[in-house]
Amino acid sequence: MPQEQYAHRTTMQTSEGPQVYKVGIYGWRKRCLYFFVLLLMILILVNLAMTIWILKVMNFTIDGMGNLRITEKGLKLEGDSEFLKPLYAKEIRSRPGNPLYFQSARNVTVNILNEKTKVLTRLVTGPQAVEAHSQKFEVKTLSGKLLFSADDNEVVVGAERLRVLGAEGTVFPKSIETPNVRADPFKELRLESPTRALVMEAPKGIEINAEAGSLKATCRTELRLESKDGEITLNSAKIKLPNLPQGSSSSAGSRQKIYELCVCPNGRLFLSQAGTSSTCQINTSVCL
């Protein structure tokens, strides 16, 4: 640049004075910035108020939240609680003196697992039935006495008395082993086999006793009393055999009412009019 032109520009800048450039936000940009800052402060205050309200409603404290309390022994819930997913706990118990309720809209299932997460025992309580799946089921008293036991091999009833309250009694498809069968006081005892035979066996004897009433045995075809090595004793003040057959009379005109009880070789009993000697040999036609 020539020296004359440089001197002229320098002279012009000196005569006009220094120029000042303003730095900042002016106009509508400044108003929008203030508006956003004010809106942000309002949102912060609303958020803080909502947080305080939630803490107050949910009852957040240092010990826990709402009905949930954190204690040294674990978690403590007061009132009704609802779990939407599985609950894993070592022990669940109620407060001392209060019951523990498990409530579900469908069923409640309790599973016992092994180390391989295989189900060993399962208890299912549903609207239709209560099911227990295990190798053995036992019911015991507080002292440890066995009341009921069931497994694949047998069912054991350990109570001193087994009472059946059904109107139709008890049905045993197969044999039953018991030392005593008796009815309740002032009730009848009835042993019945509708379509098959009824057999009672005991190595040391069978006793049928009716202390305050009569004993009745009725059958359609034959009633047999048999003793292989012993004897049959009918011990009573009066023994009646009203429907025994009568043999033919030895004398046609005799009207006596004294009879002799006779026994056939096949065991059949019949009556024969008594005479000076035994008349059983005369009436052999009854034994045929």
Buried (B, 14 or more C-beta within 10 A) or exposed (E): EEEEEEEEEEEEEEEEEEEEEEEEEEEEEEEEEEEEEEEEEEEEEEEEEEEEEEEEEEEEEEEBEBEBBEEEEEEEBEEEEEEEEEEEEEEEEEEEEEEEEEEEEEEEEEEEEEEEEEEEBBBBBEEEEEEEEBEEEEEEEEEEEEEBBBEEEEEEBBEEEEEEEEEEEEEEEEEEEEEEEEEEEEEEEEEEEEEEEEEEEEEEEEEEEEEEEEEEEEEEEEEEEEEEEEEEEEEEEEEEEEEBEEBEBEEEEEEEEEBBEBEBEEEEEBBBBBBEEEBBEBBEEBBE
